[in-house]
Amino acid sequence: MPYSFDVSSSIEYHFNLTSRGYRALVFSGDHDLVMPFLGTHAWIRSFNLSIVDDWRAWHLGGQAGGFTITYANHLTFATLKGGGHSAIEYRPRESLAMAQRWLDNKPL
């Protein structure tokens, strides 16, 4: 199957959407060995957005569900504690709580 690409980086496209003020939730499992959360966080930091709410744990049922940081332009990055590459599969309860809080515009 012939395939070619002409986009060497998607950072410009993602930055364009976040600079328009669209809310975005980016999350990663903290046990993802395919795409470690540190790489995802470095990608987000390349946007040079101000930090609104610095790193903190978010909880579910009295236990840490992961960590989160919020940036200007409504960009939230969260980790799912114990989540692998398909974090939703590994941590469905925590994933649902995280998504529901974000959709309800509540703090994680």
N, C-alpha and C positions, 0 to 999 in steps of 0.2 A: 504494500500500500504506500503510495508516494506521500511524503509528508515533509513540509518545510515550515520553518517558523521565522518570524522577523521581530519578535519581541524578546529582547535579551533579559529584560527585567520588568516585573509588573509593579514595582514600587511607585512609579509615576502615576499609574492608574489608581492604585489604592490611595495614594496621597491625595489625588484629585477628588475622590469620593469623600474622604474624611475632611478635607478642607471645605467641602460644601456643607458640613454640619450633620451629615447622616450618622445616626448612631451605629456603632459597630461593636460587636463582641467577638474577640479572637480568643480561642482557648486551646490549650494543649495538655495532654497527659504528662505528668512529671516523670513517668517511666517510659516514655516514647524513645526508643533507640533508633528509629528511622528518621524522625525529625525532632530532635531534642528541643525542649521548650526554650532553651537559651538561644538557639538560632532564631526561633520565632520572635523572641523578645528583642534580639538585635535588629531584626527586620523592622519591628515597630519603632525602636529607638532611632532608626535612620530617618524617620519623619521629622525628628527634632521638635516634637510637641511638648508643651509644658506639662508637668505632672500636676494633676488636680488632687488626687488621693494616692499617697505613696503606698508601697507594698504593705500588705497586711493579710492575715489569714482570714478566710471566710469559713463559716461553720455550718454544720448540719447535724442535728441530734447531739449536740455537745462535743462533737469531734471536728477537727479541721478537715474541710472538704477540699482545700487547696489554698492558693494565694492569689491575690488580685492587685492590680494597679490600674488607676484610671488616668487618662491623659486628656488634654484639651481636645476640643472638637468631638467630644462624646465617644472616644475610643476607650474601650475597656479590654484589658488583657487578663485572663484568668488561667490558673492551672487546676487540674483535677488530680488530687493526691492519689497515687496508686494507679493512675490511668496510663494505659499503653498507647500504641499508635492509633487505635480506634477507641479513644477514651470513653465514648458513650457506651461501648460494649463492656468495657471493664468496670465502669462506675456509673451504671444507669440511674441510680437514685440520686447521686450527687449531680449528675449531668442535668437531670430534669429540674432539680432545685435551682441550679445555677441559671438555666435557661428561663425558667419561670420567673425568677426574681428579676432577671434582666428585662424580659418582656414586660413585666409589670412596672418597670422603671424604678425598682427598689434596689438598694445596695445589696451586693452579694453578701 
